[in-house]
Amino acid sequence: MRFLNGFICEAGGELLKAFRAPEFILPTLVMPVAFYALFAIALPGSNQAAPSLLATFGVFAVMGPAVFGFGAGVASEREQGWLTIKRAAPTYAFSYIGAKLYATLFFAFLSLILVYLVAGFGAGVTLPKTSWVVLLGVHLLCVVPFVLIGLTLGFLFNANGAVAIANIVFLSLSVVGGLWVPISFMPEFIQTIAHYVPSFHLGEIALKIVGYGDLDWMIIDQLAQHVYAVSIMTIILLIVTIFAWAQQRR
């Protein structure tokens, strides 16, 4: 009960803090849907690619809240000594991280809903109801590796450094992961690097779900390979995050 009360208070504080910072909310919610509308509706002949862009831009939509919310947010609070106070307070450590994860999922969900609405009503994307639900679930799960990246940045860099590095990481993962433009149009060295970043594999998983009705055993095998790759990367990121947390506690 004490843990639940602490979590509710922390989560409420995180949401209130975010709503008081429009410079965070507006880019987080507006940029993914604006980019999707540009690539899937505004550009000539882009409607044909609208379903595949929905899959990859969904991954892009959850990256912002995860990388910036944790990266810049944790770095700023650590620099101000807030984490030191948290450690001294009689609260559970998970309440702090859990509340930030809740806020990240909340804004990621809002961003995804906006993209889905534009895809359905603006770009004419039609998917089976099951595919919409599964796609939403996968997109929300995409938060996990990016949260770990954000946490690592927040633990290792100061506030200004975390914002700068988060921007580089955010844009790099978007481009190299093929979230804006398929990596088949990229130079060969970028196509090679793409296989070592989570954004590429998460985008590929989402792309397979967009074609949910056409799954065969070959595609299922490919899907399993991407899930395996993301799982390994997430474990590695978790180890790095734990190491970064241990470093900042010294």
N, C-alpha and C positions, 0 to 999 in steps of 0.2 A: 504493500500500500504506500509506504514511504517512497519507494522507487517510482511508482506511478505518479504520485503527486509531484515529485521533483521533475519528472519528464514532462508532465503537462505544463508546469510553470515555465520550464526551459523552452518548450516548443512554442508556447504562446508568446514568450519574449522574442524568440527568433522571427516569428511571423510579424509581430508588431514592428520590430527593428527594420525588417525588409520593406514593409509598407511605408515606412517613414523615409525610405531611400529610393525615390523614383529613378535616380540615376542607375540603380541596379535593376529595378523591376522592368522599366521600359525597354532597355536593350534586350533583356532576357526574354521578354514576351514578344516584342515587335520584330526583332531582327530575323529569327527563323521563319516566321510567317511571311515577312516581306521578301526574303530571299527566295522562299518557295514560290510565292506568287510571281516573282520575276522569272525564275527558271522554268516554271511549269505552266504559266499562263501568258505572261507578257511577251516573251520571246517567240518569234514566228516558228510554227511547227512544234512547239514545246509540249502541246497537249498529249502527244503520243507517249512522251516520257514521264507524264505526271504520276503514274503508279509507282514506277521505280524511284522517282525523286521523293515521293512520299516516304518510302522506306528509308532512304539515306538521310533525308532532312529531318526525320524523326530522331535519328541518332544525334544529328547536329543540334536539335532543339534541347536535348537533355544535357549536352556537354557544358553549355554556358552556366546554368545554375550550379552544376557540380564543381567545375574547375574554379570558377570565380567565387562562388559562395563559400567554398571551403578554403581555397587558396588565399584570396585577399582577406576574407573574413577572419580566419584563424590567425593569419600573420599579424593583422592589426590588433586583435585582442591579446595575442601573445606579447606584442611590443608594448602594449599599454599595461601589462602586468595582470590582465584579467585571468589568464590561465593559472597564475600563481595563487590568486585568490580562490579560484575554483578548487584547486588541490587542497587548500587549507579548510575549505568549507565542508561541512558534514553532508556531502551529497555524493551520489554515485558518478563515477567518471563517465559511464555510458550515457547518462542523462544529457550531458553536454553534446557528445557526438551524435546521439540518437535524435536530439532535438534539431540539430543542423541537418541531419539526413531527412527528417520529416519535412522541414522547410524546403529542402532541395527537391524532394519528390512532389511537394505541393506545387511549386512553381514549374517544375518540369511537366507535370500533368496539365496545368493551365496552358503552357506553351504548346504541348502536343495537341490539345483540343482545338486550339486556334488553327494549327496546321491542318488537322483532319477536316475541320469545317471548310477551309478554303479548298482543300483537295476534293471534298465531296460535292460542294455546291459551286465552286468556281472552276475547278479543273475537270469536273465530271468523272472523278474516280469512283468506280463501283466495285466493291468487294463483298464477298459473303459476310454475314454478321460474325461468324466464327473467326474469320480472318481479321476483322477489325479488332475484336477482343484480344486475340493472340498477339497481334501486332502491337497493341497498346501495352500489353504485359511485357513483351520483349523490349520495347522502347523504354519502359520504366526500369527494367532490370539493367539496362545499359548504364544507368546512373552509377552502379557499383564501382567499376574500374576507374571512372573519371573522378569519383569522390576520393578514392585512394590517391590519385594523382594530385588533386587539390589539397588534400591533407598533407601530403609530403611537401608540397610547395609552401604551405602555411607554416609547417614546423621548421623548415630549413632557411627561409628567407624573411627579411623584414617586410613591412607593408608595401613600400614602393617597389622593392625587388620582386615580391610575389605577384604584384599586378602586372609588371612588365613580363616576367617569365610566363605567367598564366596566359597572357595574350599570344605570346610566341607558341606556346604549347597548343592552345586552342585553335589557332589558325593552321598550324602545321598538321595537327591530327585531322583537321577538316579536309585539307588539300591532299595530303599523302594517303588518307583513308578513302579517298574517292567519294566523299560525301557530296561534293558539289558537281564534280565532273568524273565520269567513270575512269578508273585508272588505266583502262585500255587506251585512252587518249593521252596518257602521260608518257614521259620518257621511260626507257627500260629500267634505269636505276631507281626511279620512284616506284615502279611496279614491284621491284624487289624489296624495297624498304617497306612497302605497304603491308607485306605479310608479317611484319614484326610490330605492328601497332594495333591496339584493340579496336579503334574506330573502323578499320577496314573489315575485320571479321564480323563485328556487330552489324555493319551495313550489309554484309553478305547474308547474314542470318535473316535480317529484316527483308531483304530482297527475295529470299526463298519463300518467306511467309506471304508476300504479296502475290506470289504464284502458287498459293496453297492448294488450289484444286488440281494442279498438274504434277504433284509430287510423285516421283517414282523412286525405285531403290537407289539409283545412281545419285539423284539429288539428295536423298536422305543421307547417303554416305558422305556427300560433300557438306551437308549441314552439320553432321556429327564432327567432321574435321574442324569446322569453324568454331563450334561449341568447345571442343577440346582445346583449341588454340587460345580462345578467350579465357577459359578456366585456368590454364597454365599462366597466362599473363596476369590474371587477377591475383593468383597466389604469390607471384613474384612481387607485384605491386604492394600486396599486403605486408610482405616481409620488409620491403623498403620503407613502408609507412611506419611499421613498428620500430625499425631502426631509427628513423627520423624522430619519432616520438621519444625514444630513449635518449637521443642526443640532446633534445631541448630540455629534458628534465634535469640534466646535470647542472 
